[in-house]
Amino acid sequence: MYLTRFEGCSLKVRSVCPLCSLCCGLWLTGEREIENLEYDVDHPVNGGALCDKGNLVHKLPYHEARLTTPLIREDDGYRQASWEEALNTAAEKLKESLERHGPASILFLSSGSCTNEENFLLYRLAEALGVKAAPSPLITTGLRRIFGLEASTGTLEGLAEADYVLIYGNPLEQCPVSARYILKAKFENAACLTVVDVRKSRTAWFSNVFLQPKPNTEMLLLAGMLKHLSEKELYDVEYVEKHVKGLKAFKEALAKLSMAKISEATGVPTSAIAGTAEGLARANKPYILYTASVLRHRGAEAVEALASLALLTCLPKEGGGLIALEGPPNAQGVKDLLAEEPKLQNVGFLLALGGLPPGLGKVGFTVSTQQFKPENPSEGVPDLVIPTACWAEKEGSLTNVDRLVQWLERAVKPPSNVKTDFEFLLELAERLGVSLPYKKPEDVWGDLSAMFPAYHNFSLELLKDRPERWGGSILFREKFATRDGFARLPRLSFKAEVLKPDRQYPLIAVTEPRLFSQACKVASSLVEEVLGKPYRYVEVNPADAGELGLEDGCLVKLVADSGESLPLKVLVSSGVPSGVVFAPDYEVCRVRIERLRGEEAG
């Protein structure tokens, strides 16, 4: 049996790590409550391996930061509320926005931290009300416009068999267990690893070729690769003629670019750009892998450019593929169900499952379901916070990065005053006068699989017994998911937006997403407590550190050109070039660093 077993009065439940899109398997164990975890050596994704954060996920359900009562924002703080008041407030505010501004003023955001069944229920509620439901902005999009479907074309197992891998981002730190596949390709299959990143990350240290573009010039670097492929016709012409549209306009746009200017703007030699394109084109089993790092600069366009590279070099070959290694565990499930991209302008009422996304802007009234307490109240925190169950306290399905669907079994009950997102949505629907024909997550599967037919290939009973992958090992073998079966090469803007420092802000900050959810942030804080590894820090080049009088571990204030500041610990690292600093989960902008001393540093 795939899911659950009990030994005497002991609890032993097969589960899934909720921290990233790999969805690694594990066992939750204890006496009536979760006390520890064991490694699931038979799991098809991780074979028992877990990262630092994954080794501590069993502590999340009982963490002191757990939210156990609804909160309503008032002035500079929150007050506790009953469920009755919270549900009535949410319903009244939604109705008010609907009556005053119409359905276009309301937006529901699904979450990669929620199950497929919970996100489907959100969609059905939005449909009944005539309002929009969309994926969180934390989930990358762009593949649908090229392939007709928003999904990785290959699998992690296929990646391990590749002979050339182009990596955009830093998967070994963002999703550490991915090293199991990437390093297998390198060391067992002699694959050439080429890494594109603005800093020399842990992933880059394993690379055969490291391309380090200047901040905000990544798109231009990808354009250079595409231009070289186009000019030299280093692609399968017959395949493109049979399966791809838009090649003529695509090549015309690339012809206007100068390789010399691309090299000058990015700081990457022309020979390295051309060599990467040729490596992909000549490999027998080329793979492209990108991470949530694409979100830091023109995310959807970067995805489209990477998909175009894959379309010309990887997909024509039987062993080639593209992997979109996202952040949240159920990011792929969200994309399977919800195609529409979020538009965050002129929103009067926002309901966000799994927490509010950053950079939200002005919204009339915000409701957020969360497992943990919100940050100190300030701009950008919810008006109404709904306490919801964590992954170990609910059931449903999750779809990981290479389309493997797993059933999540409930290990323990949630705290007494906490509901699952599924229960919250049902009760909210009732107050809005919407009748949804479901009582529990299992009831949803028939309608859910009808909405996304690929899930029809396996029954709920089969899914509860073992994980199942939709689409097979390779997507688009014969045709694409567009109406006519052809992929589309996009019209892209390849203009670089180079940031230039000034006297007030002499450094450029770069970033990458690491904290994909509240659970991920709490797990990272636990890693800091146990191993002493800070999860919020700023990397500074040794030359800049010497000039500023900084050393490892000192506390500084990172001040952005927007005026916002953040206290961080310094890590002196040669991984970032002089004039550039790196801070995870930050933004790309001009900054200055101010050392904190005395009481400021306390």
C-alpha positions as CSV (number, residue, x, y, z in Angstrom):
1,M,0.0,0.0,0.0
2,Y,1.4,3.4,-1.0
3,L,0.0,5.6,1.7
4,T,-0.3,4.8,5.4
5,R,0.4,2.2,8.0
6,F,0.2,2.1,11.7
7,E,2.4,-0.1,13.9
8,G,0.7,-0.7,17.3
9,C,-0.3,2.7,18.6
10,S,2.5,4.4,16.6
11,L,1.8,6.8,13.7
12,K,3.6,6.1,10.5
13,V,2.3,8.0,7.4
14,R,3.8,8.2,4.0
15,S,3.9,11.9,3.0
16,V,5.4,14.5,0.7
17,C,7.8,17.3,1.6
18,P,5.9,20.6,1.1
19,L,8.9,22.9,0.5
20,C,9.6,22.8,-3.3
21,S,8.4,21.5,-6.6
22,L,10.3,18.2,-6.4
23,C,7.8,16.9,-3.8
24,C,10.3,14.5,-2.2
25,G,8.8,11.5,-0.3
26,L,9.2,10.9,3.4
27,W,7.5,9.1,6.3
28,L,6.1,11.0,9.2
29,T,6.3,9.1,12.5
30,G,5.4,9.4,16.2
31,E,3.1,8.4,19.0
32,R,-0.3,9.9,18.1
33,E,1.4,13.1,16.9
34,I,4.2,13.8,14.5
35,E,7.5,13.6,16.3
36,N,10.0,12.6,13.7
37,L,10.5,11.6,10.1
38,E,12.0,8.6,8.3
39,Y,13.5,8.5,4.8
40,D,11.4,7.0,2.0
41,V,14.1,5.1,0.1
42,D,11.5,3.7,-2.4
43,H,10.2,7.1,-3.4
44,P,10.6,7.7,-7.2
45,V,11.8,11.3,-6.9
46,N,14.3,11.4,-4.0
47,G,15.0,7.8,-3.1
48,G,15.2,8.8,0.5
49,A,17.4,11.9,0.1
50,L,16.3,15.2,1.8
51,C,17.8,18.6,2.0
52,D,18.6,20.5,5.2
53,K,15.1,22.1,5.3
54,G,13.4,18.8,4.3
55,N,15.0,17.1,7.3
56,L,13.2,19.5,9.6
57,V,9.6,19.6,8.1
58,H,8.2,17.3,10.8
59,K,8.7,20.3,13.2
60,L,6.4,22.6,11.2
61,P,3.0,21.5,12.5
62,Y,3.9,22.4,16.0
63,H,6.0,25.5,15.4
64,E,5.4,28.5,17.7
65,A,4.6,30.6,14.7
66,R,1.5,28.5,13.8
67,L,-1.6,30.6,13.3
68,T,-4.5,29.1,15.2
69,T,-7.2,31.8,15.1
70,P,-8.5,34.2,12.4
71,L,-7.1,37.8,12.5
72,I,-8.6,41.1,11.4
73,R,-6.3,44.0,10.7
74,E,-7.0,47.2,12.7
75,D,-4.8,50.3,12.6
76,D,-1.2,49.1,13.3
77,G,-2.0,45.6,14.4
78,Y,-4.3,42.6,14.4
79,R,-7.1,41.5,16.7
80,Q,-8.4,38.0,17.0
81,A,-11.7,37.1,15.5
82,S,-14.1,34.2,15.6
83,W,-14.6,32.1,12.6
84,E,-18.2,33.4,12.3
85,E,-16.9,37.0,12.1
86,A,-14.1,36.1,9.8
87,L,-16.3,34.3,7.3
88,N,-19.0,37.0,7.4
89,T,-16.4,39.7,6.9
90,A,-14.9,38.0,3.9
91,A,-18.3,37.4,2.3
92,E,-19.5,41.0,3.0
93,K,-16.4,42.6,1.6
94,L,-16.6,40.4,-1.5
95,K,-20.3,41.3,-2.1
96,E,-19.5,45.0,-1.5
97,S,-16.8,45.0,-4.2
98,L,-19.0,43.0,-6.5
99,E,-21.9,45.5,-6.2
100,R,-19.8,48.6,-6.4
101,H,-17.3,47.8,-9.0
102,G,-18.5,44.6,-10.7
103,P,-16.8,41.2,-11.1
104,A,-13.7,42.6,-12.8
105,S,-12.7,44.1,-9.4
106,I,-12.4,40.7,-7.8
107,L,-9.5,38.3,-8.1
108,F,-8.9,34.9,-6.6
109,L,-5.3,33.6,-6.5
110,S,-4.5,29.9,-6.3
111,S,-1.4,28.6,-4.5
112,G,1.3,26.1,-5.2
113,S,1.2,25.3,-1.5
114,C,-2.4,24.0,-1.8
115,T,-3.6,20.8,-3.2
116,N,-5.2,20.3,-6.6
117,E,-8.5,19.8,-5.0
118,E,-8.3,23.1,-3.0
119,N,-7.3,25.1,-6.1
120,F,-10.0,23.4,-8.1
121,L,-12.6,24.4,-5.5
122,L,-11.3,28.0,-5.7
123,Y,-11.8,27.9,-9.4
124,R,-15.3,26.6,-9.1
125,L,-16.3,29.3,-6.6
126,A,-14.8,32.0,-8.9
127,E,-16.7,30.5,-11.8
128,A,-20.0,30.5,-9.9
129,L,-19.5,34.1,-8.9
130,G,-18.4,35.2,-12.4
131,V,-15.0,36.5,-11.2
132,K,-11.4,35.7,-12.2
133,A,-9.2,33.0,-10.7
134,A,-5.5,32.9,-11.6
135,P,-2.2,31.4,-10.5
136,S,-0.1,33.2,-8.0
137,P,2.5,35.6,-9.5
138,L,5.1,33.4,-7.8
139,I,4.5,30.7,-10.4
140,T,6.2,31.2,-13.7
141,T,4.3,31.2,-17.0
142,G,5.2,31.4,-20.7
143,L,5.4,27.9,-21.9
144,R,1.7,27.8,-22.9
145,R,2.2,30.5,-25.5
146,I,4.9,28.3,-27.2
147,F,3.7,24.8,-26.6
148,G,0.0,25.2,-25.8
149,L,0.6,23.8,-22.4
150,E,2.4,25.0,-19.3
151,A,4.5,22.0,-18.4
152,S,8.0,20.5,-18.4
153,T,8.4,18.5,-21.6
154,G,10.8,15.9,-20.0
155,T,11.4,14.3,-16.7
156,L,14.0,14.3,-14.0
157,E,15.0,10.8,-15.0
158,G,15.5,12.1,-18.6
159,L,17.6,14.9,-17.2
160,A,19.9,12.4,-15.5
161,E,20.6,10.8,-18.9
162,A,21.4,14.0,-20.7
163,D,24.7,14.6,-22.4
164,Y,24.4,18.4,-22.4
165,V,22.5,20.5,-19.8
166,L,22.0,24.2,-19.9
167,I,20.9,25.5,-16.5
168,Y,19.4,28.9,-15.9
169,G,19.5,29.7,-12.2
170,N,20.7,27.9,-9.1
171,P,18.8,24.6,-8.6
172,L,21.3,23.1,-6.1
173,E,20.4,25.8,-3.6
174,Q,16.7,26.5,-4.6
175,C,15.8,22.8,-4.9
176,P,18.8,20.9,-3.4
177,V,17.7,17.3,-4.1
178,S,17.8,18.2,-7.9
179,A,21.5,17.6,-7.5
180,R,20.7,13.9,-7.6
181,Y,19.8,14.2,-11.3
182,I,22.1,17.1,-12.4
183,L,25.3,15.6,-10.9
184,K,24.4,12.1,-12.2
185,A,24.2,13.5,-15.7
186,K,27.6,15.2,-15.2
187,F,29.6,12.4,-13.4
188,E,27.9,9.2,-14.7
189,N,27.0,10.4,-18.2
190,A,29.8,12.8,-18.8
191,A,27.3,15.6,-19.6
192,C,28.6,19.1,-20.2
193,L,26.9,21.5,-17.6
194,T,26.6,25.1,-18.7
195,V,25.2,27.4,-16.0
196,V,23.8,30.9,-16.6
197,D,23.7,33.0,-13.5
198,V,24.6,36.5,-12.3
199,R,26.7,35.1,-9.4
200,K,28.9,32.0,-9.1
201,S,26.5,29.9,-7.1
202,R,26.8,26.4,-5.7
203,T,25.4,25.1,-9.0
204,A,27.9,27.1,-11.0
205,W,30.8,25.5,-9.1
206,F,29.9,22.2,-10.7
207,S,29.7,23.7,-14.2
208,N,31.9,22.9,-17.2
209,V,31.0,26.3,-18.6
210,F,29.9,29.3,-16.5
211,L,28.2,32.3,-18.2
212,Q,28.0,35.2,-15.9
213,P,26.0,38.0,-17.5
214,K,25.7,41.5,-16.0
215,P,22.5,42.0,-14.0
216,N,19.4,42.4,-16.1
217,T,21.1,41.3,-19.3
218,E,20.1,37.6,-19.2
219,M,17.5,38.0,-21.9
220,L,20.1,39.5,-24.2
221,L,22.4,36.5,-23.5
222,L,19.6,34.1,-24.5
223,A,19.0,36.2,-27.6
224,G,22.6,35.8,-28.6
225,M,22.3,32.0,-28.4
226,L,19.1,32.1,-30.5
227,K,20.8,34.4,-33.0
228,H,23.7,32.0,-33.5
229,L,21.4,29.0,-33.9
230,S,19.3,31.0,-36.4
231,E,22.2,32.4,-38.5
232,K,24.1,29.1,-38.7
233,E,20.9,27.0,-39.1
234,L,22.0,24.8,-36.2
235,Y,18.6,23.3,-35.8
236,D,16.6,20.5,-37.4
237,V,15.1,22.2,-40.4
238,E,12.7,19.4,-41.2
239,Y,11.4,19.2,-37.7
240,V,10.8,23.0,-37.5
241,E,9.0,22.9,-40.9
242,K,6.7,20.1,-39.6
243,H,6.0,21.3,-36.1
244,V,6.8,25.0,-35.6
245,K,5.2,28.3,-36.8
246,G,6.6,31.8,-36.7
247,L,10.2,31.0,-37.7
248,K,10.5,33.8,-40.4
249,A,9.5,36.7,-38.1
250,F,11.5,35.2,-35.3
251,K,14.7,35.1,-37.5
252,E,14.0,38.6,-38.8
253,A,13.9,40.0,-35.2
254,L,17.2,38.2,-34.3
255,A,18.9,39.4,-37.5
256,K,18.6,43.0,-36.2
257,L,20.8,42.2,-33.2
258,S,24.6,42.5,-33.1
259,M,26.6,39.7,-31.5
260,A,29.3,42.2,-30.7
261,K,26.9,44.5,-28.9
262,I,25.3,41.5,-27.1
263,S,28.7,40.5,-25.8
264,E,29.5,44.0,-24.7
265,A,26.2,44.5,-22.9
266,T,26.3,41.1,-21.1
267,G,30.0,40.9,-20.4
268,V,30.0,37.4,-21.9
269,P,32.4,36.6,-24.8
270,T,30.9,36.0,-28.2
271,S,32.7,32.7,-28.4
272,A,31.1,31.5,-25.1
273,I,27.6,32.5,-26.3
274,A,28.1,30.7,-29.7
275,G,29.7,27.7,-28.0
276,T,26.7,27.2,-25.8
277,A,24.3,27.3,-28.7
278,E,26.4,24.8,-30.6
279,G,26.7,22.5,-27.6
280,L,22.9,22.3,-27.3
281,A,22.5,21.9,-31.1
282,R,25.1,19.1,-31.4
283,A,24.2,17.1,-28.3
284,N,22.3,13.8,-28.7
285,K,20.3,14.3,-25.5
286,P,20.3,18.0,-24.6
287,Y,18.3,19.3,-21.7
288,I,17.4,22.9,-20.6
289,L,16.5,23.4,-16.9
290,Y,15.4,26.7,-15.5
291,T,14.4,27.7,-11.9
292,A,12.3,30.4,-10.3
293,S,15.3,32.7,-10.9
294,V,13.6,33.7,-14.2
295,L,11.2,35.7,-12.0
296,R,13.8,38.2,-11.1
297,H,13.8,39.8,-14.6
298,R,11.1,39.7,-17.3
299,G,10.0,36.2,-16.1
300,A,7.5,35.3,-18.8
301,E,9.7,36.5,-21.6
302,A,12.7,34.7,-20.2
303,V,10.6,31.5,-20.1
304,E,9.6,32.0,-23.7
305,A,13.2,32.5,-24.8
306,L,14.3,29.4,-23.0
307,A,11.3,27.5,-24.5
308,S,12.4,28.7,-28.0
309,L,15.9,27.4,-27.4
310,A,14.5,24.1,-26.4
311,L,12.2,24.0,-29.4
312,L,15.1,24.5,-31.7
313,T,17.6,22.2,-30.0
314,C,16.1,19.8,-27.4
315,L,12.7,18.8,-28.5
316,P,13.6,17.5,-32.0
317,K,15.7,14.8,-30.3
318,E,14.2,11.8,-28.6
319,G,16.3,12.2,-25.4
320,G,16.0,15.9,-25.1
321,G,13.7,18.0,-23.0
322,L,12.9,21.1,-20.9
323,I,12.5,21.2,-17.1
324,A,10.7,24.1,-15.4
325,L,12.0,23.6,-11.8
326,E,9.6,25.9,-10.0
327,G,9.4,26.9,-6.3
328,P,6.1,25.8,-4.6
329,P,5.4,22.1,-4.3
330,N,2.2,22.1,-6.4
331,A,3.1,24.8,-8.9
332,Q,2.6,22.4,-11.8
333,G,-0.9,21.4,-10.5
334,V,-1.8,25.1,-10.4
335,K,-0.7,25.5,-14.1
336,D,-2.6,22.3,-15.1
337,L,-5.9,23.9,-13.8
338,L,-5.6,27.6,-14.2
339,A,-4.3,29.2,-17.5
340,E,-5.1,32.8,-17.0
341,E,-2.2,35.1,-15.8
342,P,-3.0,37.3,-12.8
343,K,-3.6,41.0,-13.4
344,L,-3.1,42.9,-10.1
345,Q,-4.3,46.3,-11.2
346,N,-7.6,47.8,-10.0
347,V,-8.4,44.9,-7.6
348,G,-11.1,45.8,-5.1
349,F,-11.1,42.4,-3.3
350,L,-8.4,39.8,-3.4
351,L,-8.6,36.2,-2.0
352,A,-5.2,34.6,-2.0
353,L,-4.7,31.0,-0.9
354,G,-1.4,30.3,0.8
355,G,-0.4,33.9,1.6
356,L,-0.2,37.2,-0.3
357,P,2.4,37.4,-3.1
358,P,5.1,40.2,-2.8
359,G,4.8,43.4,-4.8
360,L,1.0,43.4,-4.6
361,G,0.4,47.1,-4.8
362,K,-2.8,48.8,-3.7
363,V,-5.8,46.5,-3.2
364,G,-9.1,47.4,-1.7
365,F,-9.4,44.4,0.7
366,T,-7.2,41.3,1.0
367,V,-8.0,37.9,2.5
368,S,-5.2,35.4,2.9
369,T,-5.2,31.8,4.0
370,Q,-2.0,31.1,6.0
371,Q,-0.5,28.4,8.2
372,F,1.7,30.8,10.1
373,K,1.4,34.2,11.7
374,P,1.8,37.2,9.4
375,E,4.7,39.6,9.6
376,N,4.6,42.8,11.6
377,P,1.7,44.8,10.1
378,S,2.7,47.2,7.4
379,E,1.8,47.8,3.8
380,G,1.4,44.5,2.0
381,V,0.0,42.3,4.7
382,P,-3.6,40.9,4.6
383,D,-6.7,42.7,6.0
384,L,-8.1,39.3,7.0
385,V,-6.0,36.3,7.8
386,I,-7.5,32.8,7.8
387,P,-5.7,30.0,9.7
388,T,-5.5,26.9,7.6
389,A,-4.1,23.4,7.9
390,C,-0.5,22.5,7.0
391,W,0.3,19.8,4.5
392,A,0.4,17.0,7.2
393,E,-3.1,17.9,8.4
394,K,-5.0,17.5,5.1
395,E,-5.4,15.3,2.1
396,G,-5.4,15.8,-1.6
397,S,-3.2,15.5,-4.7
398,L,0.0,17.4,-5.6
399,T,1.7,17.5,-9.1
400,N,5.4,17.9,-9.1
401,V,7.9,19.4,-11.5
402,D,7.9,16.5,-13.9
403,R,4.2,15.9,-13.9
404,L,4.2,13.2,-11.2
405,V,0.9,13.3,-9.3
406,Q,0.9,12.1,-5.7
407,W,-1.8,11.6,-3.1
408,L,-1.2,13.4,0.2
409,E,-2.5,11.5,3.2
410,R,-3.5,13.3,6.4
411,A,-1.2,12.3,9.2
412,V,-2.8,14.3,12.1
413,K,-5.7,16.5,12.7
414,P,-5.1,20.3,12.5
415,P,-5.3,22.4,15.7
416,S,-8.9,22.7,17.1
417,N,-9.6,26.2,15.6
418,V,-7.9,25.6,12.2
419,K,-9.6,24.6,9.0
420,T,-8.3,23.2,5.7
421,D,-8.4,25.6,2.7
422,F,-11.0,23.2,1.3
423,E,-13.3,23.6,4.4
424,F,-12.8,27.4,4.4
425,L,-13.8,27.7,0.7
426,L,-16.9,25.5,1.2
427,E,-18.1,27.7,4.2
428,L,-17.3,30.9,2.3
429,A,-19.3,29.6,-0.7
430,E,-22.3,28.9,1.6
431,R,-22.3,32.5,2.9
432,L,-22.1,33.8,-0.7
433,G,-25.1,31.7,-1.7
434,V,-23.1,29.3,-3.8
435,S,-23.8,25.6,-3.6
436,L,-20.8,23.4,-4.5
437,P,-21.5,19.6,-4.8
438,Y,-18.5,18.5,-2.7
439,K,-18.0,17.6,0.9
440,K,-14.4,16.2,0.9
441,P,-11.4,16.3,-1.4
442,E,-12.1,12.9,-2.9
443,D,-15.4,14.2,-4.2
444,V,-13.6,16.6,-6.5
445,W,-11.5,14.1,-8.5
446,G,-14.1,13.3,-11.2
447,D,-14.8,17.0,-12.1
448,L,-11.1,17.9,-11.7
449,S,-9.9,15.2,-14.1
450,A,-12.7,16.3,-16.6
451,M,-11.3,19.8,-16.5
452,F,-7.8,18.6,-17.2
453,P,-8.2,15.3,-19.2
454,A,-4.6,14.2,-18.7
455,Y,-5.6,13.2,-15.1
456,H,-8.2,10.8,-16.6
457,N,-5.4,8.3,-17.2
458,F,-5.5,7.2,-13.6
459,S,-8.2,6.7,-11.0
460,L,-8.2,8.1,-7.5
461,E,-7.8,4.5,-6.2
462,L,-4.7,4.0,-8.3
463,L,-3.3,7.4,-7.2
464,K,-3.8,6.5,-3.6
465,D,-1.7,3.4,-4.1
466,R,1.2,5.0,-6.0
467,P,2.3,8.2,-7.8
468,E,1.3,8.5,-11.4
469,R,2.8,10.7,-14.2
470,W,0.5,12.3,-16.7
471,G,1.8,12.8,-20.3
472,G,4.4,10.0,-20.2
473,S,8.2,10.5,-20.1
474,I,8.2,13.0,-23.0
475,L,5.5,15.5,-24.0
476,F,4.8,16.6,-27.6
477,R,6.3,13.6,-29.4
478,E,4.1,14.0,-32.4
479,K,2.3,17.3,-31.9
480,F,1.9,20.2,-29.5
481,A,-1.1,21.1,-27.4
482,T,-2.1,24.1,-29.5
483,R,-5.3,23.9,-31.6
484,D,-3.5,23.1,-34.8
485,G,-0.7,21.0,-33.2
486,F,2.1,23.5,-34.1
487,A,4.4,25.2,-31.6
488,R,4.8,29.0,-31.9
489,L,8.1,30.9,-31.8
490,P,7.3,34.2,-30.0
491,R,7.8,37.8,-30.7
492,L,10.3,38.9,-28.0
493,S,11.8,42.2,-27.0
494,F,15.5,41.7,-26.5
495,K,16.3,45.1,-25.2
496,A,18.6,45.1,-22.2
497,E,17.7,47.1,-19.1
498,V,21.1,47.6,-17.7
499,L,21.2,49.1,-14.2
500,K,23.9,51.7,-13.6
501,P,25.0,52.6,-10.0
502,D,25.3,56.2,-8.9
503,R,27.0,58.0,-6.0
504,Q,24.1,57.5,-3.6
505,Y,23.5,53.8,-4.6
506,P,26.9,52.5,-5.7
507,L,26.1,48.8,-5.8
508,I,23.7,46.6,-7.8
509,A,21.7,44.0,-5.9
510,V,20.8,40.7,-7.6
511,T,18.6,38.0,-6.1
512,E,16.9,34.6,-6.5
513,P,13.8,33.2,-4.9
514,R,14.4,30.7,-2.0
515,L,11.4,31.1,0.3
516,F,8.6,29.8,-1.9
517,S,6.0,29.8,1.0
518,Q,5.6,30.6,4.7
519,A,6.4,26.9,5.4
520,C,9.7,27.3,3.5
521,K,10.6,30.4,5.5
522,V,9.9,28.7,8.9
523,A,11.9,25.7,7.8
524,S,14.8,28.0,6.8
525,S,14.7,29.6,10.3
526,L,14.9,26.1,11.8
527,V,18.0,25.4,9.7
528,E,19.5,28.6,11.0
529,E,18.8,27.5,14.6
530,V,20.2,24.0,14.1
531,L,23.1,24.5,11.7
532,G,23.8,28.2,12.1
533,K,23.2,28.9,8.4
534,P,21.4,32.3,8.0
535,Y,18.6,32.3,5.5
536,R,18.5,36.1,5.1
537,Y,21.9,37.6,4.3
538,V,23.8,39.7,1.7
539,E,26.8,38.4,-0.2
540,V,29.5,41.0,-0.8
541,N,32.6,40.7,-2.9
542,P,35.9,40.8,-0.9
543,A,37.1,44.0,-2.6
544,D,33.8,45.8,-1.8
545,A,33.8,44.4,1.7
546,G,37.3,45.7,2.4
547,E,36.4,49.1,1.0
548,L,33.3,49.3,3.2
549,G,35.0,47.8,6.3
550,L,32.8,44.7,6.4
551,E,33.5,41.2,7.5
552,D,31.6,37.9,7.7
553,G,28.7,38.0,10.2
554,C,28.6,41.7,10.7
555,L,25.1,43.3,10.6
556,V,24.3,45.9,7.9
557,K,21.4,47.8,6.5
558,L,20.8,47.2,2.8
559,V,19.1,50.3,1.4
560,A,17.4,50.1,-1.9
561,D,17.0,53.0,-4.3
562,S,13.3,53.0,-3.4
563,G,14.3,54.0,0.1
564,E,13.3,50.7,1.7
565,S,15.9,49.1,4.0
566,L,16.5,45.7,5.4
567,P,18.9,44.5,8.1
568,L,21.0,41.6,7.0
569,K,24.2,39.6,8.0
570,V,27.1,39.9,5.6
571,L,28.7,36.9,3.9
572,V,31.9,37.8,2.1
573,S,32.1,35.9,-1.2
574,S,34.0,35.9,-4.4
575,G,30.9,34.4,-6.0
576,V,29.6,37.9,-6.7
577,P,31.6,40.3,-8.9
578,S,32.8,43.6,-7.5
579,G,30.1,46.2,-7.6
580,V,27.3,43.6,-7.2
581,V,25.8,42.2,-4.0
582,F,23.5,39.2,-3.7
583,A,20.5,38.8,-1.3
584,P,18.1,35.9,-1.6
585,D,14.4,36.8,-1.9
586,Y,15.1,40.5,-2.5
587,E,14.9,42.5,-5.7
588,V,17.2,43.6,-8.6
589,C,17.9,47.3,-7.9
590,R,20.5,49.9,-7.0
591,V,21.6,49.7,-3.3
592,R,24.0,51.0,-0.7
593,I,25.2,49.2,2.4
594,E,25.4,50.9,5.8
595,R,27.1,49.1,8.7
596,L,25.0,48.9,11.9
597,R,26.9,49.4,15.2
598,G,26.1,49.5,18.9
599,E,22.4,49.6,19.7
600,E,21.5,49.5,15.9
601,A,23.2,46.1,15.6
602,G,21.5,44.8,18.7
